[in-house]
Amino acid sequence: MRTADGDVEASPEALERLDEEVTILAGQAYRTLAVAVREVPTASGAGENPGESLGEEMEHGLTFVGLVAMIDPPRPEAKAAIAQAQQAGIRVIMITGDHPLTAERIAADLGIDDPKTLTGAQLSEPCDEQFAEAVETTSVFARVDPSHKLRIVKHLQDHGHVVAMTGDVVNDAPALKRADIGVAMGITGTQVAHGAATMILADDNFASIITAVKQGRGIYDNLRKVLRYLLSSNMGEVFTVFGGVVFASVLGLIDAGGAVILPLLATQILWVNLVTDSTPALALGVDPVDDAAMSRPPRRPDERALNRREWARILSTGLVMAVLSPLALDACLPGGLIAGADDAATGRAVAFTVLVILQLVNTLSVRHAHTTMFAGLCTNHWLWLALAAGLLLQLLVVYLPILNTAFSTVPLDGEHWLLVIACAVVFVIVEEPRRAVVRMVGRR
């Protein structure tokens, strides 16, 4: 060992003190590197490279000259990102070649759950059952080799987990290739890691992965919103026409000649699809990510986009529309359940308008499955533009003479609009308690 008094023989006590120092530094999240030297004989031949004669024997008889301690502190946003991942039901596992104490300290600083550390040597000893238990209960692995990383990934996949693996060096390539999503570091990553990965992280920032998860959940949620909206609205149209024909005698939809008065004409159904299935559906597709997206566990890989609960919701919403629209028509016509004084054209125009308005209101209902439909009303300005456009188009088809002729509509007066608004209010009154019951059952 090189000291202030010159080179001295490294005693067991001195080596023990060095080991203690390394342990202390590792516990403070430092990576340590020992520096040692040895004199190399001068080359004898002219032009001879002294390095060519160096072999493994030159790695013995070294003189220790110092210890270098380095630290690569986690990014400030990493701890918050890991906390958000754990809140979202994503388990974060740290696999590193660092000293176990260094790995354990960094994991604790990052807030990784239960940062108990196992080393690669410890992983090589147990049988498959013990290895499985270790992977399920340990979140930090240190001093591992590529085979350990690959085995950990395979075990997690075999037990139904979807695994994303990050890496940047050559020995990460097998695990990156095996993982469901291999994420290579774009700045520090090697070309081999890039080639084995599914995606490359341009900023080498773990927080970007969590942001991507949040955006992915938002996209999936929006797809489900669009499906709920389109299917429930189309169910409303189908049930309206079907129910109006089947229950025509009960609703008073029989004219003097005994013919059935259709609740909607073909051109009106096309108009409903044009108004409600276009811009509102597109606006739902760009709905901002719900704040609760990262507070629920991941969905099962085999879970359907529309499960039984979703189909029940779609059918119930469609039935509510199918009840209100024919009742509005019945309220305008003589006879039936509610006696009115209007002709068939006016009654059909009212039912037609009720169906359009209910479907526009339905865009607010499908946005939030677990909260009231009035939550986050001002977060999507595109949706309000779409609703305004839909309402404007409906006003045009009701009051513009050329469109009156094309779609067999007539202008509506104030009483008719009060009926339309009343149907919309009833729709909300029916939907909100149903949503509350669903939320209560979900919490249980």
C-alpha positions in Angstrom: 0.0 0.0 0.0 1.3 3.5 -0.8 1.3 5.7 2.3 2.8 9.1 3.3 5.8 7.2 4.5 6.2 5.2 1.3 5.1 1.7 0.1 4.4 -0.7 2.9 3.1 -4.3 3.0 -0.7 -4.4 3.1 -1.6 -5.8 6.5 -4.8 -7.7 7.2 -5.9 -4.8 9.5 -5.3 -2.3 6.7 -7.3 -4.4 4.2 -10.1 -4.7 6.7 -10.2 -0.9 7.2 -10.4 -0.5 3.4 -13.2 -3.0 3.2 -15.1 -1.1 6.0 -14.5 2.1 4.1 -16.0 0.6 0.9 -19.0 -0.6 2.9 -19.6 2.8 4.3 -19.3 4.5 0.9 -21.6 1.9 -0.7 -24.2 2.5 2.0 -24.1 6.2 1.0 -24.9 5.2 -2.7 -21.3 5.7 -3.9 -19.7 3.4 -6.4 -16.1 2.6 -5.5 -13.1 1.9 -7.7 -9.7 0.8 -6.3 -6.6 2.1 -8.1 -3.3 0.1 -8.0 -0.1 0.3 -9.9 2.9 -1.9 -10.8 6.1 -1.0 -12.6 6.5 -2.6 -16.0 10.0 -3.4 -17.3 11.2 -1.3 -20.2 10.9 -3.1 -23.6 14.3 -4.5 -24.7 13.8 -4.3 -28.5 13.6 -1.1 -30.5 10.1 -0.4 -31.5 8.8 -3.2 -29.4 5.5 -2.5 -27.6 5.8 -3.3 -23.9 2.1 -4.0 -23.7 2.4 -7.0 -25.9 4.4 -8.9 -23.2 1.8 -8.1 -20.4 -0.3 -11.0 -19.3 -2.5 -12.0 -16.4 0.6 -12.4 -14.2 1.0 -8.6 -14.3 -2.3 -8.3 -12.3 -0.5 -9.6 -9.2 1.9 -7.8 -6.9 0.2 -4.5 -7.3 0.5 -1.5 -5.0 -2.7 0.0 -3.8 -2.6 3.8 -4.2 -6.1 5.0 -3.5 -9.9 4.6 -3.6 -12.2 6.6 -5.8 -15.8 7.1 -4.8 -18.3 8.1 -7.5 -22.0 8.9 -7.3 -24.6 9.1 -10.0 -27.5 10.6 -8.2 -31.1 9.7 -9.4 -32.9 12.4 -11.4 -35.2 14.5 -9.2 -38.2 13.3 -11.1 -37.4 9.6 -10.8 -38.7 9.2 -7.2 -42.0 10.8 -8.1 -42.3 8.7 -11.3 -41.7 5.5 -9.3 -44.3 6.5 -6.7 -46.8 7.1 -9.5 -45.9 3.7 -11.0 -46.5 1.9 -7.8 -49.8 3.8 -7.3 -50.8 2.6 -10.7 -50.2 -1.0 -9.7 -46.9 -1.3 -11.6 -44.1 -3.1 -9.7 -40.7 -1.5 -10.1 -37.7 -3.9 -9.8 -34.1 -2.7 -9.8 -31.5 -5.0 -11.3 -27.9 -3.7 -11.2 -24.3 -4.8 -11.2 -23.5 -2.4 -8.3 -22.5 -3.3 -4.8 -25.6 -4.6 -2.8 -25.4 -1.8 -0.3 -25.2 0.8 -3.0 -28.2 -0.7 -4.8 -30.2 -0.9 -1.5 -29.5 2.7 -0.7 -30.4 4.0 -4.1 -33.6 1.9 -4.0 -34.5 3.3 -0.6 -33.9 6.9 -1.9 -36.1 6.2 -4.9 -38.9 4.9 -2.7 -38.9 1.3 -4.2 -41.2 -0.9 -2.1 -39.3 -3.1 0.4 -35.8 -2.6 -1.0 -34.4 -5.9 0.3 -31.5 -6.9 -1.8 -30.4 -10.2 -3.3 -27.1 -10.8 -5.1 -26.5 -12.8 -8.3 -24.6 -15.4 -6.2 -27.6 -15.8 -3.9 -29.9 -16.2 -7.0 -27.7 -19.0 -8.3 -28.0 -21.1 -5.2 -31.7 -21.8 -4.7 -33.9 -24.2 -6.5 -36.7 -23.1 -8.9 -39.3 -22.8 -6.0 -37.0 -20.7 -3.9 -36.0 -18.6 -6.9 -39.7 -18.0 -7.7 -40.3 -16.9 -4.1 -37.2 -14.6 -4.3 -38.4 -12.9 -7.5 -41.9 -12.4 -6.0 -40.7 -10.9 -2.8 -37.5 -9.0 -3.8 -37.4 -5.7 -5.6 -33.6 -5.1 -5.7 -31.0 -7.4 -7.3 -27.3 -6.6 -7.3 -24.1 -8.1 -8.7 -26.2 -10.0 -11.3 -25.1 -11.3 -14.7 -27.1 -11.5 -18.0 -28.4 -15.0 -17.2 -30.0 -13.8 -14.0 -31.8 -10.9 -15.7 -33.1 -13.2 -18.4 -34.3 -15.7 -15.8 -36.1 -13.0 -13.8 -37.9 -11.7 -16.9 -39.0 -15.3 -17.9 -40.3 -16.1 -14.4 -42.4 -12.9 -14.3 -43.8 -13.6 -17.8 -44.6 -17.3 -16.9 -46.6 -16.0 -13.9 -48.8 -13.7 -16.0 -47.0 -10.4 -15.7 -46.4 -8.0 -18.5 -42.7 -7.1 -18.3 -41.0 -3.9 -19.5 -37.2 -4.1 -19.3 -34.8 -1.2 -19.5 -31.2 -1.6 -20.4 -28.3 0.1 -22.2 -25.3 -2.3 -22.5 -24.6 -5.4 -24.5 -25.3 -7.9 -21.7 -28.8 -6.4 -21.4 -29.7 -7.5 -24.9 -31.1 -11.0 -24.0 -33.4 -9.7 -21.4 -34.5 -6.7 -23.6 -35.3 -9.2 -26.4 -37.3 -11.5 -24.1 -39.3 -8.8 -22.3 -42.8 -7.9 -23.6 -41.4 -4.3 -24.0 -37.7 -3.9 -24.2 -36.7 -0.3 -23.6 -33.2 0.7 -24.6 -31.5 4.0 -23.5 -31.2 6.3 -26.5 -28.3 8.4 -25.2 -26.1 5.9 -23.3 -27.4 2.7 -24.9 -25.2 0.6 -27.2 -26.2 -0.4 -30.8 -26.7 -4.0 -29.6 -29.2 -2.8 -26.9 -31.0 -0.6 -29.5 -31.3 -3.6 -31.9 -32.7 -5.9 -29.2 -35.2 -3.4 -27.8 -38.8 -2.8 -28.8 -38.5 1.0 -28.3 -35.7 3.5 -27.6 -36.0 6.1 -24.8 -34.7 9.3 -26.4 -34.0 11.1 -23.1 -32.9 8.1 -20.9 -35.4 9.3 -18.3 -37.5 6.7 -16.3 -40.2 9.3 -15.9 -40.8 9.3 -19.6 -41.8 5.6 -19.3 -44.4 6.5 -16.7 -45.7 9.3 -18.9 -46.0 6.9 -21.8 -48.0 4.5 -19.5 -50.4 7.3 -18.6 -50.9 8.4 -22.2 -51.4 4.8 -23.2 -54.1 4.3 -20.5 -55.7 7.6 -21.7 -55.8 6.4 -25.3 -57.4 3.1 -24.3 -59.9 4.9 -22.1 -60.9 7.1 -25.0 -61.3 4.2 -27.3 -63.7 2.7 -24.8 -65.6 6.0 -24.5 -66.0 6.2 -28.3 -67.3 2.6 -28.4 -69.7 3.2 -25.5 -71.0 6.3 -27.2 -71.4 4.9 -30.7 -73.0 1.7 -29.6 -75.3 3.2 -27.0 -76.5 5.9 -29.4 -77.0 3.4 -32.2 -78.9 1.1 -29.8 -81.1 4.1 -29.0 -82.0 4.5 -32.7 -82.6 0.8 -33.2 -84.8 0.4 -30.1 -86.7 3.6 -30.9 -87.7 2.4 -34.4 -88.3 -1.2 -33.2 -90.3 -0.2 -30.1 -92.3 2.4 -32.0 -93.4 -0.2 -34.5 -94.1 -3.0 -32.0 -95.9 -0.8 -29.5 -97.5 1.5 -32.1 -101.1 0.7 -30.8 -100.1 1.5 -27.2 -98.4 4.8 -28.1 -101.1 5.9 -30.5 -98.9 5.6 -33.6 -101.7 4.4 -35.8 -103.2 6.8 -38.3 -106.8 6.9 -39.4 -106.2 4.3 -42.1 -104.8 1.8 -39.7 -101.2 2.3 -40.9 -98.3 2.5 -38.4 -96.7 6.0 -38.1 -92.9 5.4 -38.1 -91.1 7.1 -35.3 -88.2 8.0 -37.6 -87.8 8.1 -41.4 -84.8 6.7 -43.1 -83.4 10.2 -44.0 -83.8 11.2 -40.4 -81.8 8.2 -39.2 -79.1 9.1 -41.6 -79.1 12.7 -40.3 -78.8 11.4 -36.7 -75.8 9.4 -37.6 -74.2 12.3 -39.4 -74.7 14.7 -36.5 -73.9 12.4 -33.6 -71.4 9.9 -35.0 -69.0 12.3 -36.5 -67.6 15.3 -34.6 -68.7 14.2 -31.0 -67.1 10.8 -31.5 -63.9 12.5 -32.8 -63.9 14.9 -29.8 -64.2 12.0 -27.4 -61.1 10.5 -29.0 -59.0 13.4 -27.9 -60.4 13.6 -24.4 -57.6 14.5 -21.9 -56.3 11.7 -19.7 -58.3 11.2 -16.6 -56.5 12.1 -13.4 -57.6 8.7 -12.0 -56.0 6.8 -14.8 -52.8 6.3 -12.7 -54.6 5.4 -9.5 -56.1 2.1 -10.7 -54.3 -1.2 -11.3 -53.4 -2.4 -14.8 -56.1 -4.3 -16.7 -55.8 -8.0 -17.3 -54.2 -8.8 -20.7 -57.2 -11.0 -21.6 -59.8 -8.4 -20.5 -62.2 -7.3 -23.3 -62.6 -3.7 -24.1 -66.3 -4.1 -23.5 -67.1 -6.4 -20.7 -70.5 -7.4 -19.3 -70.8 -4.3 -17.2 -70.1 -2.1 -20.2 -72.6 -3.9 -22.4 -75.2 -3.6 -19.6 -74.5 0.2 -19.5 -74.7 0.5 -23.3 -78.0 -1.4 -23.5 -79.6 0.5 -20.6 -78.6 3.9 -22.1 -80.0 2.8 -25.4 -83.3 1.7 -23.8 -83.7 5.1 -22.0 -83.4 6.9 -25.3 -85.8 4.4 -26.9 -88.4 5.1 -24.2 -88.1 8.9 -24.2 -88.2 9.4 -28.0 -91.4 7.5 -28.7 -93.0 9.0 -25.6 -92.2 12.5 -26.9 -93.8 11.4 -30.2 -96.8 10.1 -28.3 -97.1 13.3 -26.3 -97.6 15.2 -29.6 -100.2 12.9 -31.2 -103.8 12.3 -30.3 -104.5 9.1 -28.4 -101.9 6.8 -26.9 -100.5 7.1 -23.4 -100.3 10.9 -23.5 -102.9 12.8 -25.6 -101.5 15.5 -27.8 -102.9 17.8 -30.6 -100.1 17.8 -33.2 -100.0 16.0 -36.5 -97.6 13.1 -37.4 -95.0 15.4 -39.1 -94.7 17.6 -36.0 -94.6 14.7 -33.6 -91.9 12.9 -35.7 -89.9 16.1 -35.7 -90.0 16.3 -32.0 -89.0 12.7 -31.5 -86.3 13.2 -34.1 -84.9 16.2 -32.2 -85.2 14.5 -28.8 -83.1 11.6 -30.1 -80.4 14.0 -31.4 -80.3 16.0 -28.2 -80.2 12.8 -26.0 -77.2 11.5 -28.0 -75.4 14.8 -27.6 -76.0 14.7 -23.9 -74.8 11.1 -24.0 -71.3 12.3 -24.9 -71.1 13.8 -21.4 -72.3 10.5 -19.9 -69.8 8.2 -21.5 -66.7 10.3 -20.6 -66.6 9.2 -17.0 -67.4 5.6 -15.9 -66.6 6.1 -12.2 -67.8 9.7 -11.5 -70.6 12.0 -12.3 -71.1 13.0 -15.9 -70.6 16.7 -14.9 -67.0 16.1 -13.8 -64.3 17.8 -15.9 -66.8 19.7 -18.1 -64.2 22.3 -19.1 -61.3 20.0 -19.8 -62.2 19.2 -23.5 -63.0 22.3 -25.5 -63.2 20.2 -28.7 -66.2 18.3 -27.2 -68.0 21.6 -26.6 -67.3 22.7 -30.1 -68.7 19.4 -31.4 -71.8 19.7 -29.3 -72.4 23.2 -30.5 -71.9 22.1 -34.1 -74.4 19.3 -33.6 -77.0 21.6 -32.0 -76.6 24.1 -34.8 -77.1 21.5 -37.4 -80.2 20.2 -35.7 -81.6 23.8 -35.6 -80.9 24.1 -39.3 -82.7 20.9 -40.2 -85.7 22.0 -38.1 -86.0 25.6 -39.2 -84.4 25.8 -42.7 -87.1 25.3 -45.3 -84.9 23.4 -47.8 -83.9 21.0 -45.1 -87.5 20.7 -43.9 -88.4 19.3 -47.3 -85.3 17.1 -47.5 -85.8 15.5 -44.1 -89.6 15.8 -43.6 -89.3 18.1 -40.6 -91.3 21.1 -39.5 -90.4 24.1 -37.3 -90.9 23.5 -33.6 -92.5 26.1 -31.2 -91.6 26.8 -27.6 -93.8 24.1 -26.1 -92.1 21.5 -28.3 -88.7 22.7 -27.1 -89.8 22.5 -23.5 -90.7 18.8 -24.2 -87.3 18.2 -25.7 -85.5 19.8 -22.8 -87.7 17.8 -20.3 -86.6 14.6 -22.0 -83.0 15.6 -21.7 -83.4 16.4 -18.0 -85.1 13.0 -17.5 -82.2 11.3 -19.3 -79.8 12.9 -16.8 -82.0 12.1 -13.8 -82.1 8.4 -14.9 -78.4 8.2 -15.7 -76.9 9.8 -12.6 -78.5 7.4 -10.1 -77.5 4.4 -12.3 -73.9 5.6 -12.3 -74.0 6.1 -8.5 -75.2 2.5 -8.1 -72.4 1.2 -10.4 -69.8 3.2 -8.4 -71.1 1.8 -5.1 -71.0 -1.8 -6.4 -67.5 -1.2 -7.9 -66.2 0.0 -4.5 -67.6 -3.1 -2.8 
